[in-house]
C-alpha cells in the first residue's frame, strides 16, 4: 500500500512540474499581456498541486493552506486583469514590448 | 479490483489530460478559447485534488477559482475583444520551461520528496470549519477585508484608464 502511495506521489509531482514548465514556456515565449497572465495561472495550478501533495502528511493544515492560496490568487487575478484593462484603455495595446518602450 | 489500487491509474489519466489542457492554454491563438482551456485545466486539477484526498480544497477550487476568477477573465477578454497579432519567442520559452521543469523534477526525485506522499486523512467540512474559525479566524477576517479592498481597487483601476 505504501508503494502505491509513493507511485501516486511521484506521478502527481512530475505532472505538476511539467504543468509549471508549460506555464513558464507561455510566460517567456509570448509578448501578449493576457497570454502571460493565463500562463501564470497555469503555473499557479501546477504549484497548488505540488504544495498540497508535499503537505499531505498534515491534511488539515494542507486544507487550510489550499483555501488561503486559492482565495489570494482569485483576488490577484481581479487586480491584474483590471490593470491590463486600464493599460489597454490608455494605450490601445496589449503588448508587453510596448510597456517596456513606454517605461524607457 | 479495489478503487484504491486504481488510484495511480486515475492519477496518470488525469495528469495526461491536465498537461494537454495546459499545452492548449499556451498554444491556442484565440485568447477566449485559451481562457476556456484554463477553466478546463483548473477543473482537472480540482478532480486530481479530490482524488488524492483534498475534497474541500477541490470544492473551493471549483467554486472560487473556476466559477468566479477564470470566468471573470473569460468575460473580460470577450468584452474587450483582445484579439490582436501576437509576437512570440518560442526558443526562449522552450529553454525557460524545460529548465524549470527539469529543475523541479530533479529536486523532487533527487530529494526523495515524493516519498513524503501518504494518502491524507479525511477532513470533514465541520472539522475544517471548526479549525478555521478557532485557529485561523484573524486570517479569515484579513482575507475578507482584502477581498473587499480588491474589488474596490479593481473598479477604480479599470475606470482610471482613458484612451488618449
Interface residues (C-beta under 8 A of the other chain):
Chain A: X1 X2 X4 X5 X6 X7 X8 X9 X10 X11 X12 X13 X14 X15 X16 X17 X18 X19 X20 X21 X22 X23 X24 X25 X26 X27 X28 X29 X30 X31 X32 X34 X35 X37 X38 X39 X41 X42 X45 X46 X48 X49 X50 X52 X53 X54 X56 X57 X59 X60 X62 X63 X64 X66 X67 X68 X70 X71 X72 X73 X74 X75 X77 X78 X79 X81 X82 X83 X85 X86 X87 X88 X89 X90 X91 X92 X93 X94 X95 X97
Chain B: X4 X5 X7 X8 X11 X12 X15 X18 X19 X22 X23 X25 X26 X31 X34 X35 X38 X41 X42 X45 X48 X49 X52 X53 X54 X56 X57 X60 X61 X64 X65 X68 X69 X70 X72 X73 X76 X77 X80 X82 X84 X86 X87 X88 X89 X90 X92 X93 X94 X95 X96 X97 X98 X99 X100 X101 X102 X104 X105 X108 X109 X113 X114 X115 X116 X117 X118 X119 X120 X121 X122 X123 X127 X128 X131 X132 X135 X136 X139 X143 X146 X147 X150 X151 X153 X154 X155 X157 X158 X160 X161 X162 X163 X164
